[in-house]
């Protein structure tokens, strides 16, 4: 049976962006690449770390998405839990129905 592909989405506070990018790049046995886009965190659970964020009313964040096998996503999450313990990174996984490239 083939392991189902998933998309692991991480919500990364701006202050941890480079550190998370470096960490993902070091996980070459699991991660062949990832996509990152700017995001704005809103809500009661979102920490506003800087004065600028408090004025704007939202946290500057980066949305990171990695598509990989489900078992590899579990392994990557285990590594992230060790390396980023206490940072309250938010994540979720979604099933990927199809992945391809249009040439």
N, C-alpha and C positions, 0 to 999 in steps of 0.2 A: 504494500500500500504506500502511495506517495504521500509525504507529509504536506498538509495544506499550507499554501502561502498565506501570510498575514501581513498587514501593514501595522507596524508599531509606530505610534505617534507619541512624541515626547513634547511636553510644554516646558520650555527652558527659560528661566529668568535671564534677563540680559547679562547680569553679572557672571553667570556660569556658562555663557554661550561658547566661548573659545575653549574652555576646559572640556565641555561635553563634545565639541567637535574633535578635539585632539583624542579624547578617549575612544570615540567611535572609529576614528582613523586607525587606532592601534588594534582594533578588534577585527583585523583583516580575515581571520578564520571564519567569522560570522557575517561581517558587513562588507559588501562589495561597493557600496556607495549609499548616499542618502540625499534627501532634499531638505532644504531649510528655507523658511519664509518668515518675514517679520509678523508678529502678532501683538495683540493688545489684550491683556487679561483684565476681565471685569468680574465683580462679584464679591460676596462676603468672605470667601476663602482666599482671595488674592491678596498677597502682601505688596504694599506700595513701599519700596525700599528707599526711594530718593524723594527729595523735595519736589522735583519736577514731576514725578509720577503722582504725588499727592495733589499737586495743582491740576494736572491733567485728569485725574480721577481714574487712571488705569495704569497697569504695570506693562512696561516694555518687555516683551517676551519673544522667543523664537519658537516656531512650530517646526519640529524635525520629524521627518517621516522616513522609515526604513522598511523596505519590503524584503521579507526573508521567510524561510520555513518556520512553521510554528514552534518546533523544538528548538530552533536556533534563537527565536525571539525569547523563549523562556531562559535560555542560557545567557543571552545578552542582558535581560532584566536582572538576573542573579548578579552579574558583574556590575551593573549600574547600581544595584542596591548596596554593594560593598563600597564602591568608589564614591558614591554620592549620598551616603547615609546622612540623614538629618537635613537634607536640602529640600525635602518635600516636592521633588519633581513629580509632576502629574504625567500619567501615561495611559494609553488604552491601545487595544489591538482590534483590528477589524479584518474580516476574512477578505481575501483577494480572490475574486472570481476568475480573473483573466489578467495576464501580464504579457505584454508583447512590445514590439518596436515596429513602427511604420517607416519603412525605407523608401 
